[in-house]
Amino acid sequence: MLGGEFEIDLGIQRDAFQPASDTYYYASGRAALYQILKSMKNRVNKIWFPDWLCHTMVEAAQKAGFEYEFYELSDMFLATVEALDAKSFKDGCLVLLLNYFGLQDLTSTAKAIKEAYPNTIVIEDDVQAYWEFAERENPYADYRFTSLRKALPIPDGGLVYTKHTLPIVTGENTFAPLKFKAGVMKQNRGRDGIKDEDYLSLFKQGDALIPENYESVMSEDSKRLFAGTDLHRAKAQRQSNAKYLTERLAEKGIPPLIEVTEDSVPLFVPVYLENRDEVRRRMFQHEVFCPVHWPLEGMSVKKGKEMAEHELSLIVDQRYTDKDMDLMLSLL
């Protein structure tokens, strides 16, 4: 089976957690965005989102009491000053830049926006870009946030890097124990009578509780797992898989939606397929579960609608090898 949420191996090393400076730790990526917005509620109450995003970001803004509007992305999936001008964007407002699949460096984009609108608050969404968040700086972004469970075998954790002060939360994280247990069960699927539906049910229960944990801490289990994770190995394997996959996609005449460079560490390799649903059904039949980014969930967004119909995210994470890439390629 390829895809789905990460397994959790209880045998891996779990070290003492050392928090990074200027970094705040919350339960999830959407909790991180919520806390950023909550901290600015007395200064501004509207945020501009790109027109291709996960609906949970909008839900976090709504919960924080923010109005929102969508700007159109460029052909390179970037924000532009022209797109903001077209929406009558005003200096001093708030704009979110999304790093799609960890394949973009948003420094020049943020710089251009700051030069045009010096008092604008720039938030960089690195939920799909853990290694960009951890290894690159963007001095033009006021806030940068990421989610650990998207890229690593860790059940929860939303990190914010900023020079500004953010709230300290103390609420108990109620979804992390379910995600943790599900990850352990998935690691042991087929043993002791554990069936797929057993851990899938727990993952689903955990997902349902994430919106109730905007004021919750990152769990202690996740802190220890994060401290013991071999980030270098995970990065290297993702890069190796992405290189192997993109080279063979090129032979098939299927380019990635966004260029995959040698130093990229992709969350997935996104492709655009006219027959996406047909391909995805074929993959499901072979237990290859490539996700779509993102279902519309009632949103009316131009680029998001197109991608919801045609985008497929090919799996390249550290659990897999060239053999797994070959399986996906054969199903394309």
Kinemage of the C-alpha trace (Angstrom):
@kinemage 1
@onewidth
@group {chain A} dominant
@subgroup {mainchain}
@vectorlist {calphas} color= white
{ca met a 1} P 0.000 0.000 0.000
{ca leu a 2} L 1.269 3.470 -0.909
{ca gly a 3} L 0.005 6.678 0.676
{ca gly a 4} L -2.244 7.653 3.535
{ca glu a 5} L -1.148 8.989 6.890
{ca phe a 6} L 2.199 8.009 8.321
{ca glu a 7} L 2.850 4.911 10.369
{ca ile a 8} L 4.433 5.453 13.802
{ca asp a 9} L 7.189 3.086 14.874
{ca leu a 10} L 7.427 2.824 18.662
{ca gly a 11} L 10.938 1.443 18.249
{ca ile a 12} L 12.440 4.687 16.941
{ca gln a 13} L 14.450 6.909 19.232
{ca arg a 14} L 12.461 9.523 21.122
{ca asp a 15} L 14.737 12.282 22.356
{ca ala a 16} L 14.354 15.226 24.690
{ca phe a 17} L 12.684 18.096 22.849
{ca gln a 18} L 14.532 21.416 22.511
{ca pro a 19} L 12.308 24.262 21.276
{ca ala a 20} L 13.785 26.555 18.625
{ca ser a 21} L 14.086 30.277 19.232
{ca asp a 22} L 11.416 32.572 17.781
{ca thr a 23} L 9.229 29.502 17.179
{ca tyr a 24} L 5.795 28.870 18.653
{ca tyr a 25} L 4.302 25.380 18.911
{ca tyr a 26} L 0.610 24.649 18.460
{ca ala a 27} L -1.528 21.569 17.777
{ca ser a 28} L -1.830 21.916 13.997
{ca gly a 29} L -1.137 24.084 10.980
{ca arg a 30} L -4.612 25.555 11.052
{ca ala a 31} L -4.259 26.286 14.791
{ca ala a 32} L -1.014 28.073 13.948
{ca leu a 33} L -2.795 30.290 11.405
{ca tyr a 34} L -5.642 30.894 13.844
{ca gln a 35} L -3.221 32.091 16.544
{ca ile a 36} L -1.443 34.391 14.074
{ca leu a 37} L -4.737 35.967 13.067
{ca lys a 38} L -6.031 36.195 16.619
{ca ser a 39} L -2.917 38.143 17.605
{ca met a 40} L -3.724 40.799 14.960
{ca lys a 41} L -7.482 41.084 15.410
{ca asn a 42} L -7.258 44.590 16.878
{ca arg a 43} L -5.148 45.832 13.939
{ca val a 44} L -6.768 44.275 10.878
{ca asn a 45} L -9.755 42.048 10.202
{ca lys a 46} L -9.359 40.945 6.576
{ca ile a 47} L -7.036 38.469 4.879
{ca trp a 48} L -6.383 37.823 1.191
{ca phe a 49} L -5.961 34.155 0.248
{ca pro a 50} L -4.733 32.642 -3.043
{ca asp a 51} L -7.464 31.116 -5.195
{ca trp a 52} L -6.091 27.609 -4.698
{ca leu a 53} L -5.974 26.416 -1.088
{ca cys a 54} L -7.343 24.022 1.509
{ca his a 55} L -10.726 24.997 2.922
{ca thr a 56} L -9.391 24.548 6.467
{ca met a 57} L -7.397 27.786 6.109
{ca val a 58} L -10.616 29.654 5.408
{ca glu a 59} L -12.261 27.967 8.385
{ca ala a 60} L -9.419 29.103 10.657
{ca ala a 61} L -9.849 32.687 9.422
{ca gln a 62} L -13.585 32.550 10.005
{ca lys a 63} L -13.093 31.244 13.525
{ca ala a 64} L -10.686 34.121 14.214
{ca gly a 65} L -13.397 36.564 13.086
{ca phe a 66} L -11.677 37.596 9.845
{ca glu a 67} L -13.199 38.611 6.569
{ca tyr a 68} L -11.446 37.117 3.543
{ca glu a 69} L -11.108 37.504 -0.185
{ca phe a 70} L -9.267 35.555 -2.891
{ca tyr a 71} L -6.629 36.870 -5.304
{ca glu a 72} L -5.746 35.116 -8.561
{ca leu a 73} L -2.485 33.218 -8.804
{ca ser a 74} L -0.105 33.684 -11.715
{ca asp a 75} L 0.662 30.912 -14.198
{ca met a 76} L 3.611 30.051 -11.917
{ca phe a 77} L 1.244 29.674 -8.926
{ca leu a 78} L 2.573 32.830 -7.271
{ca ala a 79} L 1.025 35.969 -5.843
{ca thr a 80} L 1.696 39.170 -7.780
{ca val a 81} L 1.298 42.839 -7.010
{ca glu a 82} L -0.893 43.115 -10.123
{ca ala a 83} L -3.285 40.449 -8.791
{ca leu a 84} L -3.577 42.280 -5.473
{ca asp a 85} L -4.062 45.624 -7.247
{ca ala a 86} L -6.921 44.028 -9.182
{ca lys a 87} L -8.629 43.222 -5.866
{ca ser a 88} L -8.238 46.824 -4.603
{ca phe a 89} L -5.771 45.587 -1.995
{ca lys a 90} L -4.839 48.291 0.512
{ca asp a 91} L -1.530 48.842 2.270
{ca gly a 92} L -1.563 47.639 5.858
{ca cys a 93} L -3.754 44.629 5.130
{ca leu a 94} L -2.853 40.976 5.394
{ca val a 95} L -1.940 38.539 2.608
{ca leu a 96} L -1.205 34.815 2.728
{ca leu a 97} L 1.370 33.288 0.361
{ca leu a 98} L 1.225 29.525 -0.055
{ca asn a 99} L 4.335 27.472 -0.828
{ca tyr a 100} L 2.846 24.774 -3.048
{ca phe a 101} L 4.273 21.301 -2.384
{ca gly a 102} L 7.507 22.754 -1.004
{ca leu a 103} L 8.582 23.607 -4.549
{ca gln a 104} L 8.768 27.399 -4.288
{ca asp a 105} L 11.018 30.034 -2.777
{ca leu a 106} L 8.639 32.858 -1.866
{ca thr a 107} L 11.305 35.381 -0.868
{ca ser a 108} L 11.142 37.457 -4.065
{ca thr a 109} L 7.335 37.340 -4.053
{ca ala a 110} L 7.156 38.598 -0.472
{ca lys a 111} L 9.771 41.264 -1.243
{ca ala a 112} L 7.808 42.590 -4.228
{ca ile a 113} L 4.633 42.825 -2.143
{ca lys a 114} L 6.447 44.601 0.692
{ca glu a 115} L 7.974 47.090 -1.750
{ca ala a 116} L 4.556 47.875 -3.212
{ca tyr a 117} L 2.745 47.818 0.142
{ca pro a 118} L 5.341 48.530 2.893
{ca asn a 119} L 2.896 48.122 5.786
{ca thr a 120} L 1.330 44.908 4.572
{ca ile a 121} L 1.503 41.853 6.831
{ca val a 122} L 2.803 38.823 4.912
{ca ile a 123} L 2.072 35.298 6.130
{ca glu a 124} L 3.930 32.433 4.442
{ca asp a 125} L 2.060 29.131 4.540
{ca asp a 126} L 4.700 26.365 4.579
{ca val a 127} L 2.307 23.572 5.556
{ca gln a 128} L 3.402 21.725 2.403
{ca ala a 129} L 7.003 22.819 2.805
{ca tyr a 130} L 8.542 21.694 6.086
{ca trp a 131} L 12.152 21.839 4.857
{ca glu a 132} L 11.644 25.282 3.300
{ca phe a 133} L 10.334 26.412 6.674
{ca ala a 134} L 13.223 24.863 8.592
{ca glu a 135} L 16.163 25.606 6.303
{ca arg a 136} L 15.466 28.831 4.426
{ca glu a 137} L 14.866 32.335 5.653
{ca asn a 138} L 12.408 34.825 4.230
{ca pro a 139} L 13.095 38.226 5.814
{ca tyr a 140} L 10.062 39.715 4.042
{ca ala a 141} L 7.533 37.375 5.660
{ca asp a 142} L 6.182 38.556 9.016
{ca tyr a 143} L 4.994 35.058 9.922
{ca arg a 144} L 5.807 31.604 8.578
{ca phe a 145} L 4.021 28.442 9.680
{ca thr a 146} L 4.127 24.714 8.932
{ca ser a 147} L 2.581 21.384 9.946
{ca leu a 148} L 4.721 18.450 11.052
{ca arg a 149} L 2.254 15.633 10.416
{ca lys a 150} L 2.088 16.409 6.705
{ca ala a 151} L 5.749 15.528 6.131
{ca leu a 152} L 6.822 13.368 9.068
{ca pro a 153} L 5.579 10.368 11.107
{ca ile a 154} L 4.370 12.670 13.869
{ca pro a 155} L 0.686 12.865 14.888
{ca asp a 156} L 0.391 16.610 15.424
{ca gly a 157} L 2.251 19.903 15.626
{ca gly a 158} L 1.921 23.347 14.022
{ca leu a 159} L 4.990 25.604 14.141
{ca val a 160} L 5.154 29.377 13.661
{ca tyr a 161} L 8.371 31.317 13.135
{ca thr a 162} L 8.114 35.045 13.808
{ca lys a 163} L 9.817 37.951 15.536
{ca his a 164} L 6.420 39.067 16.802
{ca thr a 165} L 4.750 37.935 20.005
{ca leu a 166} L 2.097 35.242 19.751
{ca pro a 167} L -0.275 33.771 22.351
{ca ile a 168} L 0.888 30.874 24.516
{ca val a 169} L -1.771 28.156 24.613
{ca thr a 170} L -2.345 25.574 27.333
{ca gly a 171} L -5.305 23.510 26.128
{ca glu a 172} L -4.969 19.731 26.074
{ca asn a 173} L -4.626 18.308 22.583
{ca thr a 174} L -7.523 15.875 22.172
{ca phe a 175} L -6.887 14.679 18.600
{ca ala a 176} L -3.205 13.751 18.999
{ca pro a 177} L -3.794 10.566 21.067
{ca leu a 178} L -6.137 9.220 18.374
{ca lys a 179} L -3.666 10.023 15.599
{ca phe a 180} L -0.824 8.504 17.607
{ca lys a 181} L -2.706 5.277 18.259
{ca ala a 182} L -3.813 5.063 14.622
{ca gly a 183} L -0.236 5.531 13.406
{ca val a 184} L 1.022 2.751 15.673
{ca met a 185} L -1.778 0.443 14.525
{ca lys a 186} L -1.018 1.176 10.880
{ca gln a 187} L 2.631 0.280 11.487
{ca asn a 188} L 1.382 -3.081 12.765
{ca arg a 189} L -1.377 -3.687 10.216
{ca gly a 190} L -2.009 -7.377 9.639
{ca arg a 191} L -0.674 -8.342 13.083
{ca asp a 192} L -2.739 -9.160 16.158
{ca gly a 193} L -5.909 -8.968 14.088
{ca ile a 194} L -5.427 -5.274 13.174
{ca lys a 195} L -7.426 -4.426 10.060
{ca asp a 196} L -7.206 -1.361 7.831
{ca glu a 197} L -10.608 -0.152 8.973
{ca asp a 198} L -9.417 -0.147 12.609
{ca tyr a 199} L -6.736 2.507 12.206
{ca leu a 200} L -8.585 4.363 9.444
{ca ser a 201} L -11.485 4.879 11.840
{ca leu a 202} L -9.126 6.360 14.441
{ca phe a 203} L -7.503 8.671 11.882
{ca lys a 204} L -10.973 9.884 10.915
{ca gln a 205} L -11.978 10.455 14.543
{ca gly a 206} L -8.790 12.439 15.071
{ca asp a 207} L -9.430 14.574 11.979
{ca ala a 208} L -12.895 15.453 13.282
{ca leu a 209} L -11.375 16.861 16.481
{ca ile a 210} L -8.711 19.085 14.862
{ca pro a 211} L -11.064 22.114 14.575
{ca glu a 212} L -11.717 21.862 18.325
{ca asn a 213} L -8.023 22.259 19.128
{ca tyr a 214} L -7.167 25.796 17.998
{ca glu a 215} L -6.159 26.638 21.581
{ca ser a 216} L -4.279 23.371 22.183
{ca val a 217} L -0.621 22.565 22.663
{ca met a 218} L 1.574 20.308 20.551
{ca ser a 219} L 1.521 16.931 22.291
{ca glu a 220} L 4.453 15.611 24.306
{ca asp a 221} L 4.496 12.443 22.180
{ca ser a 222} L 4.969 14.536 19.061
{ca lys a 223} L 7.695 16.651 20.627
{ca arg a 224} L 9.694 13.535 21.505
{ca leu a 225} L 9.088 11.922 18.113
{ca phe a 226} L 10.133 15.139 16.377
{ca ala a 227} L 13.333 15.334 18.425
{ca gly a 228} L 14.214 11.746 17.474
{ca thr a 229} L 13.366 11.975 13.759
{ca asp a 230} L 16.193 11.625 11.243
{ca leu a 231} L 15.318 14.696 9.201
{ca his a 232} L 18.406 14.349 6.993
{ca arg a 233} L 17.432 10.830 5.890
{ca ala a 234} L 13.831 11.842 5.267
{ca lys a 235} L 14.956 14.802 3.158
{ca ala a 236} L 17.454 12.764 1.142
{ca gln a 237} L 14.922 10.017 0.368
{ca arg a 238} L 12.279 12.517 -0.732
{ca gln a 239} L 14.775 14.179 -3.046
{ca ser a 240} L 15.901 10.835 -4.463
{ca asn a 241} L 12.314 9.721 -5.092
{ca ala a 242} L 11.390 13.064 -6.669
{ca lys a 243} L 14.411 12.995 -9.002
{ca tyr a 244} L 13.706 9.417 -10.093
{ca leu a 245} L 9.999 10.107 -10.608
{ca thr a 246} L 10.338 13.389 -12.518
{ca glu a 247} L 12.970 11.985 -14.883
{ca arg a 248} L 10.621 9.171 -15.862
{ca leu a 249} L 7.598 11.427 -16.012
{ca ala a 250} L 9.525 13.487 -18.569
{ca glu a 251} L 9.919 10.348 -20.692
{ca lys a 252} L 6.121 10.013 -20.618
{ca gly a 253} L 5.636 13.680 -21.523
{ca ile a 254} L 4.077 14.499 -18.128
{ca pro a 255} L 5.697 17.599 -16.598
{ca pro a 256} L 5.154 18.507 -12.931
{ca leu a 257} L 2.784 21.411 -12.354
{ca ile a 258} L 5.657 23.223 -10.641
{ca glu a 259} L 9.324 22.661 -11.475
{ca val a 260} L 11.125 20.199 -9.203
{ca thr a 261} L 14.696 21.419 -8.802
{ca glu a 262} L 17.580 19.408 -7.357
{ca asp a 263} L 17.424 21.219 -4.031
{ca ser a 264} L 13.623 20.910 -3.725
{ca val a 265} L 12.186 18.689 -0.985
{ca pro a 266} L 8.650 18.057 -2.267
{ca leu a 267} L 5.709 17.034 -0.161
{ca phe a 268} L 4.331 15.480 -3.375
{ca val a 269} L 5.056 15.892 -7.074
{ca pro a 270} L 1.873 17.441 -8.530
{ca val a 271} L 0.803 16.671 -12.101
{ca tyr a 272} L -2.082 17.838 -14.285
{ca leu a 273} L -4.077 15.066 -15.957
{ca glu a 274} L -7.089 15.399 -18.232
{ca asn a 275} L -8.208 11.898 -17.137
{ca arg a 276} L -7.237 12.367 -13.497
{ca asp a 277} L -10.222 10.564 -11.984
{ca glu a 278} L -9.764 7.543 -14.244
{ca val a 279} L -6.071 7.297 -13.326
{ca arg a 280} L -6.835 7.711 -9.645
{ca arg a 281} L -9.426 4.932 -9.704
{ca arg a 282} L -6.874 2.634 -11.326
{ca met a 283} L -4.360 3.526 -8.621
{ca phe a 284} L -6.888 2.815 -5.872
{ca gln a 285} L -7.399 -0.657 -7.311
{ca his a 286} L -3.684 -1.289 -6.718
{ca glu a 287} L -3.685 0.297 -3.221
{ca val a 288} L -1.890 3.429 -4.363
{ca phe a 289} L -3.623 6.342 -2.633
{ca cys a 290} L -2.464 9.573 -4.244
{ca pro a 291} L -4.346 12.576 -2.849
{ca val a 292} L -5.909 15.536 -4.646
{ca his a 293} L -5.133 19.108 -3.606
{ca trp a 294} L -7.765 20.204 -2.803
{ca pro a 295} L -11.467 19.300 -2.767
{ca leu a 296} L -13.451 22.551 -3.063
{ca glu a 297} L -15.659 21.957 -0.003
{ca gly a 298} L -18.050 24.667 -1.117
{ca met a 299} L -15.430 27.297 -1.995
{ca ser a 300} L -15.733 29.303 -5.207
{ca val a 301} L -12.132 29.735 -6.355
{ca lys a 302} L -10.979 29.894 -9.975
{ca lys a 303} L -7.643 28.083 -9.845
{ca gly a 304} L -8.883 25.796 -7.084
{ca lys a 305} L -11.776 24.585 -9.247
{ca glu a 306} L -9.457 23.689 -12.111
{ca met a 307} L -7.031 21.871 -9.835
{ca ala a 308} L -9.837 20.009 -8.023
{ca glu a 309} L -10.727 18.480 -11.387
{ca his a 310} L -7.263 17.759 -12.794
{ca glu a 311} L -4.464 17.800 -10.183
{ca leu a 312} L -2.972 14.581 -8.796
{ca ser a 313} L -0.306 14.540 -6.084
{ca leu a 314} L 2.220 11.767 -6.711
{ca ile a 315} L 3.730 10.276 -3.568
{ca val a 316} L 7.488 10.705 -3.021
{ca asp a 317} L 7.832 10.533 0.740
{ca gln a 318} L 10.557 8.828 2.723
{ca arg a 319} L 8.653 5.571 3.220
{ca tyr a 320} L 9.166 4.622 -0.403
{ca thr a 321} L 11.840 3.682 -2.971
{ca asp a 322} L 12.408 3.550 -6.728
{ca lys a 323} L 10.323 0.363 -6.877
{ca asp a 324} L 7.308 2.244 -5.521
{ca met a 325} L 7.881 5.089 -7.981
{ca asp a 326} L 7.874 2.489 -10.786
{ca leu a 327} L 4.501 1.184 -9.601
{ca met a 328} L 2.948 4.662 -9.804
{ca leu a 329} L 4.522 5.257 -13.194
{ca ser a 330} L 3.106 2.001 -14.516
{ca leu a 331} L -0.373 3.044 -13.416
{ca leu a 332} L -0.092 6.392 -15.185
